[in-house]
């Protein structure tokens, strides 16, 4: 996937307990002490794929690495248009 293709997606953060999408990691983590935050890519208002960034407030993965995992999953066809959103582990 090229950078141009990745720009088709809106990159944001999803917090599990609130089931809401936030623009920044700081906003998502501030919601609760033990936040479970995913990096997510959205297209046309729907989450296409996501990967854990923090779990119970502890760092799990960098944002850059999460983006890389998501990009690879979209390239491999395991997530994307016509497929259900899934957490990439």
PyMOL Python script that loads the backbone (N, CA, C, O; Angstrom):
from pymol import cmd

cmd.read_pdbstr("""\
ATOM      1  N   UNK A   1       0.849  -1.175   0.000  1.00  0.00           N
ATOM      2  CA  UNK A   1       0.000   0.000   0.000  1.00  0.00           C
ATOM      3  C   UNK A   1       0.892   1.234   0.000  1.00  0.00           C
ATOM      4  O   UNK A   1       1.858   1.324   0.757  1.00  0.00           O
ATOM      5  N   UNK A   2       0.548   2.173  -0.858  1.00  0.00           N
ATOM      6  CA  UNK A   2       1.317   3.413  -0.926  1.00  0.00           C
ATOM      7  C   UNK A   2       0.771   4.416   0.083  1.00  0.00           C
ATOM      8  O   UNK A   2      -0.315   4.235   0.634  1.00  0.00           O
ATOM      9  N   UNK A   3       1.535   5.469   0.316  1.00  0.00           N
ATOM     10  CA  UNK A   3       1.072   6.530   1.220  1.00  0.00           C
ATOM     11  C   UNK A   3      -0.203   7.168   0.691  1.00  0.00           C
ATOM     12  O   UNK A   3      -1.086   7.536   1.466  1.00  0.00           O
ATOM     13  N   UNK A   4      -0.300   7.301  -0.626  1.00  0.00           N
ATOM     14  CA  UNK A   4      -1.502   7.888  -1.235  1.00  0.00           C
ATOM     15  C   UNK A   4      -2.722   7.023  -0.939  1.00  0.00           C
ATOM     16  O   UNK A   4      -3.795   7.539  -0.624  1.00  0.00           O
ATOM     17  N   UNK A   5      -2.555   5.713  -1.040  1.00  0.00           N
ATOM     18  CA  UNK A   5      -3.668   4.807  -0.756  1.00  0.00           C
ATOM     19  C   UNK A   5      -4.046   4.852   0.719  1.00  0.00           C
ATOM     20  O   UNK A   5      -5.227   4.780   1.059  1.00  0.00           O
ATOM     21  N   UNK A   6      -3.052   4.970   1.598  1.00  0.00           N
ATOM     22  CA  UNK A   6      -3.349   5.004   3.031  1.00  0.00           C
ATOM     23  C   UNK A   6      -4.054   6.301   3.431  1.00  0.00           C
ATOM     24  O   UNK A   6      -4.718   6.350   4.466  1.00  0.00           O
ATOM     25  N   UNK A   7      -3.916   7.344   2.619  1.00  0.00           N
ATOM     26  CA  UNK A   7      -4.595   8.614   2.910  1.00  0.00           C
ATOM     27  C   UNK A   7      -6.098   8.519   2.698  1.00  0.00           C
ATOM     28  O   UNK A   7      -6.833   9.417   3.109  1.00  0.00           O
ATOM     29  N   UNK A   8      -6.569   7.450   2.063  1.00  0.00           N
ATOM     30  CA  UNK A   8      -8.002   7.242   1.886  1.00  0.00           C
ATOM     31  C   UNK A   8      -8.675   6.946   3.220  1.00  0.00           C
ATOM     32  O   UNK A   8      -9.888   7.101   3.359  1.00  0.00           O
ATOM     33  N   UNK A   9      -7.890   6.524   4.191  1.00  0.00           N
ATOM     34  CA  UNK A   9      -8.417   6.125   5.491  1.00  0.00           C
ATOM     35  C   UNK A   9      -8.226   7.240   6.510  1.00  0.00           C
ATOM     36  O   UNK A   9      -7.211   7.935   6.505  1.00  0.00           O
ATOM     37  N   UNK A  10      -9.205   7.399   7.375  1.00  0.00           N
ATOM     38  CA  UNK A  10      -9.076   8.320   8.505  1.00  0.00           C
ATOM     39  C   UNK A  10      -8.480   7.518   9.657  1.00  0.00           C
ATOM     40  O   UNK A  10      -9.014   6.474  10.031  1.00  0.00           O
ATOM     41  N   UNK A  11      -7.400   7.992  10.205  1.00  0.00           N
ATOM     42  CA  UNK A  11      -6.729   7.288  11.294  1.00  0.00           C
ATOM     43  C   UNK A  11      -7.132   7.916  12.622  1.00  0.00           C
ATOM     44  O   UNK A  11      -7.048   9.132  12.797  1.00  0.00           O
ATOM     45  N   UNK A  12      -7.572   7.070  13.559  1.00  0.00           N
ATOM     46  CA  UNK A  12      -8.066   7.568  14.842  1.00  0.00           C
ATOM     47  C   UNK A  12      -7.865   6.488  15.902  1.00  0.00           C
ATOM     48  O   UNK A  12      -7.158   5.507  15.674  1.00  0.00           O
ATOM     49  N   UNK A  13      -8.490   6.678  17.059  1.00  0.00           N
ATOM     50  CA  UNK A  13      -8.346   5.756  18.177  1.00  0.00           C
ATOM     51  C   UNK A  13      -9.719   5.377  18.705  1.00  0.00           C
ATOM     52  O   UNK A  13     -10.605   6.226  18.812  1.00  0.00           O
ATOM     53  N   UNK A  14      -9.897   4.109  19.034  1.00  0.00           N
ATOM     54  CA  UNK A  14     -11.162   3.577  19.534  1.00  0.00           C
ATOM     55  C   UNK A  14     -10.938   3.084  20.951  1.00  0.00           C
ATOM     56  O   UNK A  14     -10.020   2.301  21.199  1.00  0.00           O
ATOM     57  N   UNK A  15     -11.777   3.539  21.892  1.00  0.00           N
ATOM     58  CA  UNK A  15     -11.664   3.124  23.291  1.00  0.00           C
ATOM     59  C   UNK A  15     -12.794   2.141  23.571  1.00  0.00           C
ATOM     60  O   UNK A  15     -13.963   2.462  23.361  1.00  0.00           O
ATOM     61  N   UNK A  16     -12.450   0.942  24.046  1.00  0.00           N
ATOM     62  CA  UNK A  16     -13.417  -0.146  24.200  1.00  0.00           C
ATOM     63  C   UNK A  16     -14.537   0.125  25.184  1.00  0.00           C
ATOM     64  O   UNK A  16     -15.696  -0.155  24.880  1.00  0.00           O
ATOM     65  N   UNK A  17     -14.228   0.662  26.352  1.00  0.00           N
ATOM     66  CA  UNK A  17     -15.271   0.812  27.377  1.00  0.00           C
ATOM     67  C   UNK A  17     -16.341   1.831  26.977  1.00  0.00           C
ATOM     68  O   UNK A  17     -17.509   1.677  27.332  1.00  0.00           O
ATOM     69  N   UNK A  18     -15.951   2.854  26.251  1.00  0.00           N
ATOM     70  CA  UNK A  18     -16.923   3.859  25.816  1.00  0.00           C
ATOM     71  C   UNK A  18     -17.486   3.551  24.431  1.00  0.00           C
ATOM     72  O   UNK A  18     -18.520   4.090  24.037  1.00  0.00           O
ATOM     73  N   UNK A  19     -16.797   2.680  23.699  1.00  0.00           N
ATOM     74  CA  UNK A  19     -17.168   2.342  22.322  1.00  0.00           C
ATOM     75  C   UNK A  19     -17.254   3.586  21.439  1.00  0.00           C
ATOM     76  O   UNK A  19     -18.129   3.710  20.582  1.00  0.00           O
ATOM     77  N   UNK A  20     -16.305   4.507  21.683  1.00  0.00           N
ATOM     78  CA  UNK A  20     -16.252   5.758  20.924  1.00  0.00           C
ATOM     79  C   UNK A  20     -14.910   5.910  20.231  1.00  0.00           C
ATOM     80  O   UNK A  20     -13.903   5.321  20.623  1.00  0.00           O
ATOM     81  N   UNK A  21     -14.939   6.730  19.181  1.00  0.00           N
ATOM     82  CA  UNK A  21     -13.746   7.030  18.401  1.00  0.00           C
ATOM     83  C   UNK A  21     -13.228   8.400  18.804  1.00  0.00           C
ATOM     84  O   UNK A  21     -14.007   9.340  18.965  1.00  0.00           O
ATOM     85  N   UNK A  22     -11.907   8.517  18.969  1.00  0.00           N
ATOM     86  CA  UNK A  22     -11.265   9.765  19.358  1.00  0.00           C
ATOM     87  C   UNK A  22     -10.183  10.114  18.341  1.00  0.00           C
ATOM     88  O   UNK A  22      -9.586   9.229  17.729  1.00  0.00           O
ATOM     89  N   UNK A  23      -9.939  11.397  18.171  1.00  0.00           N
ATOM     90  CA  UNK A  23      -8.923  11.862  17.220  1.00  0.00           C
ATOM     91  C   UNK A  23      -7.502  11.581  17.699  1.00  0.00           C
ATOM     92  O   UNK A  23      -6.625  11.266  16.895  1.00  0.00           O
ATOM     93  N   UNK A  24      -7.272  11.695  19.011  1.00  0.00           N
ATOM     94  CA  UNK A  24      -5.912  11.532  19.537  1.00  0.00           C
ATOM     95  C   UNK A  24      -5.860  10.438  20.598  1.00  0.00           C
ATOM     96  O   UNK A  24      -6.863  10.120  21.237  1.00  0.00           O
ATOM     97  N   UNK A  25      -4.677   9.875  20.767  1.00  0.00           N
ATOM     98  CA  UNK A  25      -4.458   8.865  21.795  1.00  0.00           C
ATOM     99  C   UNK A  25      -4.666   9.470  23.180  1.00  0.00           C
ATOM    100  O   UNK A  25      -5.220   8.817  24.064  1.00  0.00           O
ATOM    101  N   UNK A  26      -4.234  10.694  23.371  1.00  0.00           N
ATOM    102  CA  UNK A  26      -4.381  11.365  24.663  1.00  0.00           C
ATOM    103  C   UNK A  26      -5.850  11.463  25.067  1.00  0.00           C
ATOM    104  O   UNK A  26      -6.195  11.206  26.220  1.00  0.00           O
ATOM    105  N   UNK A  27      -6.718  11.836  24.118  1.00  0.00           N
ATOM    106  CA  UNK A  27      -8.158  11.917  24.403  1.00  0.00           C
ATOM    107  C   UNK A  27      -8.714  10.552  24.782  1.00  0.00           C
ATOM    108  O   UNK A  27      -9.484  10.436  25.737  1.00  0.00           O
ATOM    109  N   UNK A  28      -8.330   9.519  24.042  1.00  0.00           N
ATOM    110  CA  UNK A  28      -8.848   8.171  24.291  1.00  0.00           C
ATOM    111  C   UNK A  28      -8.390   7.630  25.641  1.00  0.00           C
ATOM    112  O   UNK A  28      -9.168   6.994  26.353  1.00  0.00           O
ATOM    113  N   UNK A  29      -7.129   7.879  25.997  1.00  0.00           N
ATOM    114  CA  UNK A  29      -6.600   7.389  27.272  1.00  0.00           C
ATOM    115  C   UNK A  29      -7.166   8.144  28.471  1.00  0.00           C
ATOM    116  O   UNK A  29      -7.232   7.601  29.574  1.00  0.00           O
ATOM    117  N   UNK A  30      -7.573   9.390  28.260  1.00  0.00           N
ATOM    118  CA  UNK A  30      -8.069  10.211  29.364  1.00  0.00           C
ATOM    119  C   UNK A  30      -9.466   9.812  29.834  1.00  0.00           C
ATOM    120  O   UNK A  30      -9.908  10.248  30.897  1.00  0.00           O
ATOM    121  N   UNK A  31     -10.149   9.004  29.071  1.00  0.00           N
ATOM    122  CA  UNK A  31     -11.529   8.636  29.378  1.00  0.00           C
ATOM    123  C   UNK A  31     -11.626   7.795  30.643  1.00  0.00           C
ATOM    124  O   UNK A  31     -12.542   7.979  31.445  1.00  0.00           O
ATOM    125  N   UNK A  32     -10.701   6.890  30.822  1.00  0.00           N
ATOM    126  CA  UNK A  32     -10.733   5.999  31.978  1.00  0.00           C
ATOM    127  C   UNK A  32      -9.304   5.651  32.410  1.00  0.00           C
ATOM    128  O   UNK A  32      -8.374   5.720  31.607  1.00  0.00           O
ATOM    129  N   UNK A  33      -9.142   5.286  33.652  1.00  0.00           N
ATOM    130  CA  UNK A  33      -7.807   4.996  34.184  1.00  0.00           C
ATOM    131  C   UNK A  33      -7.166   3.796  33.487  1.00  0.00           C
ATOM    132  O   UNK A  33      -5.964   3.794  33.219  1.00  0.00           O
ATOM    133  N   UNK A  34      -7.975   2.780  33.197  1.00  0.00           N
ATOM    134  CA  UNK A  34      -7.465   1.560  32.568  1.00  0.00           C
ATOM    135  C   UNK A  34      -8.026   1.434  31.157  1.00  0.00           C
ATOM    136  O   UNK A  34      -8.807   0.528  30.863  1.00  0.00           O
ATOM    137  N   UNK A  35      -7.622   2.341  30.302  1.00  0.00           N
ATOM    138  CA  UNK A  35      -8.152   2.403  28.941  1.00  0.00           C
ATOM    139  C   UNK A  35      -7.640   1.251  28.073  1.00  0.00           C
ATOM    140  O   UNK A  35      -6.471   0.870  28.137  1.00  0.00           O
ATOM    141  N   UNK A  36      -8.543   0.715  27.270  1.00  0.00           N
ATOM    142  CA  UNK A  36      -8.208  -0.269  26.239  1.00  0.00           C
ATOM    143  C   UNK A  36      -8.382   0.437  24.903  1.00  0.00           C
ATOM    144  O   UNK A  36      -9.496   0.567  24.396  1.00  0.00           O
ATOM    145  N   UNK A  37      -7.274   0.890  24.342  1.00  0.00           N
ATOM    146  CA  UNK A  37      -7.325   1.737  23.148  1.00  0.00           C
ATOM    147  C   UNK A  37      -6.759   1.001  21.941  1.00  0.00           C
ATOM    148  O   UNK A  37      -5.711   0.360  22.016  1.00  0.00           O
ATOM    149  N   UNK A  38      -7.471   1.109  20.836  1.00  0.00           N
ATOM    150  CA  UNK A  38      -7.036   0.543  19.564  1.00  0.00           C
ATOM    151  C   UNK A  38      -6.711   1.683  18.605  1.00  0.00           C
ATOM    152  O   UNK A  38      -7.369   2.723  18.630  1.00  0.00           O
ATOM    153  N   UNK A  39      -5.719   1.495  17.778  1.00  0.00           N
ATOM    154  CA  UNK A  39      -5.501   2.384  16.635  1.00  0.00           C
ATOM    155  C   UNK A  39      -6.465   1.863  15.575  1.00  0.00           C
ATOM    156  O   UNK A  39      -6.485   0.662  15.302  1.00  0.00           O
ATOM    157  N   UNK A  40      -7.246   2.724  14.984  1.00  0.00           N
ATOM    158  CA  UNK A  40      -8.164   2.238  13.966  1.00  0.00           C
ATOM    159  C   UNK A  40      -8.097   3.093  12.713  1.00  0.00           C
ATOM    160  O   UNK A  40      -7.787   4.284  12.754  1.00  0.00           O
ATOM    161  N   UNK A  41      -8.396   2.450  11.615  1.00  0.00           N
ATOM    162  CA  UNK A  41      -8.481   3.119  10.326  1.00  0.00           C
ATOM    163  C   UNK A  41      -9.930   3.047   9.891  1.00  0.00           C
ATOM    164  O   UNK A  41     -10.538   1.977   9.876  1.00  0.00           O
ATOM    165  N   UNK A  42     -10.477   4.203   9.538  1.00  0.00           N
ATOM    166  CA  UNK A  42     -11.873   4.280   9.112  1.00  0.00           C
ATOM    167  C   UNK A  42     -11.946   4.700   7.649  1.00  0.00           C
ATOM    168  O   UNK A  42     -11.120   5.468   7.156  1.00  0.00           O
ATOM    169  N   UNK A  43     -12.953   4.175   6.979  1.00  0.00           N
ATOM    170  CA  UNK A  43     -13.210   4.574   5.599  1.00  0.00           C
ATOM    171  C   UNK A  43     -14.714   4.720   5.458  1.00  0.00           C
ATOM    172  O   UNK A  43     -15.471   3.811   5.797  1.00  0.00           O
ATOM    173  N   UNK A  44     -15.137   5.861   4.958  1.00  0.00           N
ATOM    174  CA  UNK A  44     -16.564   6.156   4.787  1.00  0.00           C
ATOM    175  C   UNK A  44     -17.333   6.013   6.099  1.00  0.00           C
ATOM    176  O   UNK A  44     -18.469   5.539   6.107  1.00  0.00           O
ATOM    177  N   UNK A  45     -16.710   6.424   7.210  1.00  0.00           N
ATOM    178  CA  UNK A  45     -17.381   6.420   8.509  1.00  0.00           C
ATOM    179  C   UNK A  45     -17.450   5.077   9.207  1.00  0.00           C
ATOM    180  O   UNK A  45     -18.046   4.979  10.280  1.00  0.00           O
ATOM    181  N   UNK A  46     -16.858   4.035   8.634  1.00  0.00           N
ATOM    182  CA  UNK A  46     -16.867   2.712   9.250  1.00  0.00           C
ATOM    183  C   UNK A  46     -15.439   2.280   9.552  1.00  0.00           C
ATOM    184  O   UNK A  46     -14.527   2.513   8.759  1.00  0.00           O
ATOM    185  N   UNK A  47     -15.255   1.650  10.704  1.00  0.00           N
ATOM    186  CA  UNK A  47     -13.932   1.153  11.069  1.00  0.00           C
ATOM    187  C   UNK A  47     -13.611  -0.044  10.188  1.00  0.00           C
ATOM    188  O   UNK A  47     -14.367  -1.014  10.130  1.00  0.00           O
ATOM    189  N   UNK A  48     -12.476   0.041   9.503  1.00  0.00           N
ATOM    190  CA  UNK A  48     -12.031  -1.027   8.613  1.00  0.00           C
ATOM    191  C   UNK A  48     -11.174  -2.038   9.363  1.00  0.00           C
ATOM    192  O   UNK A  48     -11.357  -3.246   9.216  1.00  0.00           O
ATOM    193  N   UNK A  49     -10.234  -1.538  10.169  1.00  0.00           N
ATOM    194  CA  UNK A  49      -9.330  -2.417  10.915  1.00  0.00           C
ATOM    195  C   UNK A  49      -8.811  -1.671  12.127  1.00  0.00           C
ATOM    196  O   UNK A  49      -8.772  -0.441  12.153  1.00  0.00           O
ATOM    197  N   UNK A  50      -8.407  -2.451  13.146  1.00  0.00           N
ATOM    198  CA  UNK A  50      -7.826  -1.816  14.328  1.00  0.00           C
ATOM    199  C   UNK A  50      -6.830  -2.754  14.989  1.00  0.00           C
ATOM    200  O   UNK A  50      -6.866  -3.970  14.803  1.00  0.00           O
ATOM    201  N   UNK A  51      -5.931  -2.144  15.774  1.00  0.00           N
ATOM    202  CA  UNK A  51      -4.885  -2.887  16.474  1.00  0.00           C
ATOM    203  C   UNK A  51      -4.676  -2.248  17.837  1.00  0.00           C
ATOM    204  O   UNK A  51      -4.690  -1.023  17.960  1.00  0.00           O
ATOM    205  N   UNK A  52      -4.481  -3.083  18.876  1.00  0.00           N
ATOM    206  CA  UNK A  52      -4.272  -2.573  20.240  1.00  0.00           C
ATOM    207  C   UNK A  52      -3.074  -1.635  20.322  1.00  0.00           C
ATOM    208  O   UNK A  52      -2.015  -1.902  19.754  1.00  0.00           O
ATOM    209  N   UNK A  53      -3.265  -0.527  21.043  1.00  0.00           N
ATOM    210  CA  UNK A  53      -2.166   0.384  21.352  1.00  0.00           C
ATOM    211  C   UNK A  53      -1.917   0.360  22.859  1.00  0.00           C
ATOM    212  O   UNK A  53      -0.770   0.304  23.303  1.00  0.00           O
ATOM    213  N   UNK A  54      -2.996   0.402  23.644  1.00  0.00           N
ATOM    214  CA  UNK A  54      -2.868   0.240  25.097  1.00  0.00           C
ATOM    215  C   UNK A  54      -3.908  -0.763  25.578  1.00  0.00           C
ATOM    216  O   UNK A  54      -4.995  -0.867  25.010  1.00  0.00           O
ATOM    217  N   UNK A  55      -3.563  -1.497  26.626  1.00  0.00           N
ATOM    218  CA  UNK A  55      -4.473  -2.469  27.219  1.00  0.00           C
ATOM    219  C   UNK A  55      -4.423  -2.273  28.722  1.00  0.00           C
ATOM    220  O   UNK A  55      -3.359  -2.387  29.330  1.00  0.00           O
ATOM    221  N   UNK A  56      -5.552  -1.984  29.319  1.00  0.00           N
ATOM    222  CA  UNK A  56      -5.643  -1.670  30.741  1.00  0.00           C
ATOM    223  C   UNK A  56      -4.636  -0.601  31.137  1.00  0.00           C
ATOM    224  O   UNK A  56      -4.013  -0.678  32.196  1.00  0.00           O
ATOM    225  N   UNK A  57      -4.486   0.395  30.272  1.00  0.00           N
ATOM    226  CA  UNK A  57      -3.628   1.534  30.543  1.00  0.00           C
ATOM    227  C   UNK A  57      -2.154   1.304  30.270  1.00  0.00           C
ATOM    228  O   UNK A  57      -1.366   2.246  30.349  1.00  0.00           O
ATOM    229  N   UNK A  58      -1.756   0.081  29.953  1.00  0.00           N
ATOM    230  CA  UNK A  58      -0.352  -0.241  29.695  1.00  0.00           C
ATOM    231  C   UNK A  58      -0.072  -0.231  28.193  1.00  0.00           C
ATOM    232  O   UNK A  58      -0.883  -0.734  27.415  1.00  0.00           O
ATOM    233  N   UNK A  59       1.057   0.330  27.776  1.00  0.00           N
ATOM    234  CA  UNK A  59       1.389   0.353  26.351  1.00  0.00           C
ATOM    235  C   UNK A  59       1.567  -1.065  25.798  1.00  0.00           C
ATOM    236  O   UNK A  59       2.189  -1.917  26.433  1.00  0.00           O
ATOM    237  N   UNK A  60       1.016  -1.300  24.614  1.00  0.00           N
ATOM    238  CA  UNK A  60       1.128  -2.609  23.969  1.00  0.00           C
ATOM    239  C   UNK A  60       1.917  -2.524  22.665  1.00  0.00           C
ATOM    240  O   UNK A  60       2.636  -3.453  22.298  1.00  0.00           O
ATOM    241  N   UNK A  61       1.770  -1.396  21.975  1.00  0.00           N
ATOM    242  CA  UNK A  61       2.336  -1.270  20.637  1.00  0.00           C
ATOM    243  C   UNK A  61       2.453   0.221  20.319  1.00  0.00           C
ATOM    244  O   UNK A  61       1.653   1.025  20.796  1.00  0.00           O
ATOM    245  N   UNK A  62       3.443   0.583  19.519  1.00  0.00           N
ATOM    246  CA  UNK A  62       3.536   1.979  19.095  1.00  0.00           C
ATOM    247  C   UNK A  62       2.497   2.246  18.012  1.00  0.00           C
ATOM    248  O   UNK A  62       2.029   1.323  17.345  1.00  0.00           O
ATOM    249  N   UNK A  63       2.147   3.495  17.848  1.00  0.00           N
ATOM    250  CA  UNK A  63       1.181   3.876  16.817  1.00  0.00           C
ATOM    251  C   UNK A  63       1.739   3.533  15.434  1.00  0.00           C
ATOM    252  O   UNK A  63       1.021   3.028  14.571  1.00  0.00           O
ATOM    253  N   UNK A  64       3.007   3.808  15.242  1.00  0.00           N
ATOM    254  CA  UNK A  64       3.642   3.524  13.947  1.00  0.00           C
ATOM    255  C   UNK A  64       3.577   2.033  13.621  1.00  0.00           C
ATOM    256  O   UNK A  64       3.265   1.658  12.491  1.00  0.00           O
ATOM    257  N   UNK A  65       3.870   1.186  14.599  1.00  0.00           N
ATOM    258  CA  UNK A  65       3.840  -0.261  14.385  1.00  0.00           C
ATOM    259  C   UNK A  65       2.407  -0.747  14.160  1.00  0.00           C
ATOM    260  O   UNK A  65       2.174  -1.621  13.324  1.00  0.00           O
ATOM    261  N   UNK A  66       1.448  -0.189  14.898  1.00  0.00           N
ATOM    262  CA  UNK A  66       0.040  -0.551  14.700  1.00  0.00           C
ATOM    263  C   UNK A  66      -0.401  -0.199  13.283  1.00  0.00           C
ATOM    264  O   UNK A  66      -1.094  -0.978  12.628  1.00  0.00           O
ATOM    265  N   UNK A  67       0.004   0.983  12.814  1.00  0.00           N
ATOM    266  CA  UNK A  67      -0.322   1.375  11.435  1.00  0.00           C
ATOM    267  C   UNK A  67       0.283   0.399  10.430  1.00  0.00           C
ATOM    268  O   UNK A  67      -0.344   0.063   9.425  1.00  0.00           O
ATOM    269  N   UNK A  68       1.493  -0.049  10.705  1.00  0.00           N
ATOM    270  CA  UNK A  68       2.156  -1.002   9.816  1.00  0.00           C
ATOM    271  C   UNK A  68       1.381  -2.327   9.776  1.00  0.00           C
ATOM    272  O   UNK A  68       1.170  -2.885   8.699  1.00  0.00           O
ATOM    273  N   UNK A  69       0.961  -2.830  10.938  1.00  0.00           N
ATOM    274  CA  UNK A  69       0.187  -4.073  10.998  1.00  0.00           C
ATOM    275  C   UNK A  69      -1.126  -3.930  10.220  1.00  0.00           C
ATOM    276  O   UNK A  69      -1.514  -4.830   9.474  1.00  0.00           O
ATOM    277  N   UNK A  70      -1.801  -2.796  10.401  1.00  0.00           N
ATOM    278  CA  UNK A  70      -3.063  -2.560   9.706  1.00  0.00           C
ATOM    279  C   UNK A  70      -2.838  -2.505   8.196  1.00  0.00           C
ATOM    280  O   UNK A  70      -3.589  -3.108   7.429  1.00  0.00           O
ATOM    281  N   UNK A  71      -1.809  -1.783   7.777  1.00  0.00           N
ATOM    282  CA  UNK A  71      -1.507  -1.659   6.354  1.00  0.00           C
ATOM    283  C   UNK A  71      -1.222  -3.034   5.737  1.00  0.00           C
ATOM    284  O   UNK A  71      -1.695  -3.330   4.640  1.00  0.00           O
ATOM    285  N   UNK A  72      -0.459  -3.865   6.431  1.00  0.00           N
ATOM    286  CA  UNK A  72      -0.152  -5.206   5.939  1.00  0.00           C
ATOM    287  C   UNK A  72      -1.414  -6.057   5.835  1.00  0.00           C
ATOM    288  O   UNK A  72      -1.575  -6.811   4.875  1.00  0.00           O
ATOM    289  N   UNK A  73      -2.310  -5.942   6.815  1.00  0.00           N
ATOM    290  CA  UNK A  73      -3.552  -6.718   6.787  1.00  0.00           C
ATOM    291  C   UNK A  73      -4.445  -6.294   5.619  1.00  0.00           C
ATOM    292  O   UNK A  73      -5.086  -7.135   4.987  1.00  0.00           O
ATOM    293  N   UNK A  74      -4.486  -5.011   5.338  1.00  0.00           N
ATOM    294  CA  UNK A  74      -5.269  -4.530   4.203  1.00  0.00           C
ATOM    295  C   UNK A  74      -4.643  -5.024   2.898  1.00  0.00           C
ATOM    296  O   UNK A  74      -5.353  -5.459   1.991  1.00  0.00           O
ATOM    297  N   UNK A  75      -3.316  -4.956   2.805  1.00  0.00           N
ATOM    298  CA  UNK A  75      -2.609  -5.449   1.614  1.00  0.00           C
ATOM    299  C   UNK A  75      -2.831  -6.947   1.394  1.00  0.00           C
ATOM    300  O   UNK A  75      -2.998  -7.395   0.259  1.00  0.00           O
ATOM    301  N   UNK A  76      -2.833  -7.719   2.485  1.00  0.00           N
ATOM    302  CA  UNK A  76      -3.026  -9.168   2.399  1.00  0.00           C
ATOM    303  C   UNK A  76      -4.476  -9.544   2.104  1.00  0.00           C
ATOM    304  O   UNK A  76      -4.765 -10.681   1.732  1.00  0.00           O
ATOM    305  N   UNK A  77      -5.387  -8.581   2.272  1.00  0.00           N
ATOM    306  CA  UNK A  77      -6.793  -8.860   2.024  1.00  0.00           C
ATOM    307  C   UNK A  77      -7.529  -9.466   3.197  1.00  0.00           C
ATOM    308  O   UNK A  77      -8.665  -9.917   3.046  1.00  0.00           O
ATOM    309  N   UNK A  78      -6.896  -9.487   4.381  1.00  0.00           N
ATOM    310  CA  UNK A  78      -7.568 -10.062   5.548  1.00  0.00           C
ATOM    311  C   UNK A  78      -8.569  -9.094   6.164  1.00  0.00           C
ATOM    312  O   UNK A  78      -9.461  -9.516   6.900  1.00  0.00           O
ATOM    313  N   UNK A  79      -8.433  -7.805   5.875  1.00  0.00           N
ATOM    314  CA  UNK A  79      -9.418  -6.793   6.263  1.00  0.00           C
ATOM    315  C   UNK A  79      -9.570  -5.837   5.095  1.00  0.00           C
ATOM    316  O   UNK A  79      -8.745  -5.822   4.182  1.00  0.00           O
ATOM    317  N   UNK A  80     -10.615  -5.049   5.126  1.00  0.00           N
ATOM    318  CA  UNK A  80     -10.788  -4.065   4.067  1.00  0.00           C
ATOM    319  C   UNK A  80     -12.210  -4.073   3.538  1.00  0.00           C
ATOM    320  O   UNK A  80     -13.118  -4.610   4.173  1.00  0.00           O
ATOM    321  N   UNK A  81     -12.393  -3.485   2.390  1.00  0.00           N
ATOM    322  CA  UNK A  81     -13.725  -3.371   1.809  1.00  0.00           C
ATOM    323  C   UNK A  81     -14.361  -4.746   1.635  1.00  0.00           C
ATOM    324  O   UNK A  81     -13.736  -5.689   1.148  1.00  0.00           O
ATOM    325  N   UNK A  82     -15.626  -4.830   2.048  1.00  0.00           N
ATOM    326  CA  UNK A  82     -16.361  -6.069   1.898  1.00  0.00           C
ATOM    327  C   UNK A  82     -16.082  -7.095   2.981  1.00  0.00           C
ATOM    328  O   UNK A  82     -16.666  -8.179   2.964  1.00  0.00           O
ATOM    329  N   UNK A  83     -15.208  -6.782   3.914  1.00  0.00           N
ATOM    330  CA  UNK A  83     -14.877  -7.699   4.997  1.00  0.00           C
ATOM    331  C   UNK A  83     -15.256  -7.053   6.327  1.00  0.00           C
ATOM    332  O   UNK A  83     -15.277  -5.828   6.448  1.00  0.00           O
ATOM    333  N   UNK A  84     -15.553  -7.877   7.312  1.00  0.00           N
ATOM    334  CA  UNK A  84     -15.877  -7.344   8.634  1.00  0.00           C
ATOM    335  C   UNK A  84     -14.624  -6.772   9.278  1.00  0.00           C
ATOM    336  O   UNK A  84     -13.515  -7.256   9.055  1.00  0.00           O
ATOM    337  N   UNK A  85     -14.821  -5.735  10.079  1.00  0.00           N
ATOM    338  CA  UNK A  85     -13.697  -5.169  10.824  1.00  0.00           C
ATOM    339  C   UNK A  85     -13.206  -6.205  11.825  1.00  0.00           C
ATOM    340  O   UNK A  85     -14.001  -6.943  12.407  1.00  0.00           O
ATOM    341  N   UNK A  86     -11.927  -6.254  12.018  1.00  0.00           N
ATOM    342  CA  UNK A  86     -11.384  -7.141  13.027  1.00  0.00           C
ATOM    343  C   UNK A  86     -10.165  -6.545  13.681  1.00  0.00           C
ATOM    344  O   UNK A  86      -9.482  -5.690  13.117  1.00  0.00           O
ATOM    345  N   UNK A  87      -9.911  -7.012  14.873  1.00  0.00           N
ATOM    346  CA  UNK A  87      -8.711  -6.596  15.583  1.00  0.00           C
ATOM    347  C   UNK A  87      -7.554  -7.417  15.043  1.00  0.00           C
ATOM    348  O   UNK A  87      -7.638  -8.644  14.989  1.00  0.00           O
ATOM    349  N   UNK A  88      -6.497  -6.770  14.651  1.00  0.00           N
ATOM    350  CA  UNK A  88      -5.332  -7.439  14.134  1.00  0.00           C
ATOM    351  C   UNK A  88      -4.358  -7.645  15.272  1.00  0.00           C
ATOM    352  O   UNK A  88      -3.878  -6.681  15.869  1.00  0.00           O
ATOM    353  N   UNK A  89      -4.068  -8.884  15.571  1.00  0.00           N
ATOM    354  CA  UNK A  89      -3.205  -9.205  16.708  1.00  0.00           C
ATOM    355  C   UNK A  89      -1.816  -9.543  16.248  1.00  0.00           C
ATOM    356  O   UNK A  89      -0.949  -9.841  17.069  1.00  0.00           O
TER     357      UNK A  89
END
""", "prot")
cmd.dss("prot")
cmd.show_as("cartoon", "prot")
cmd.util.cbc("prot")
cmd.orient("prot")
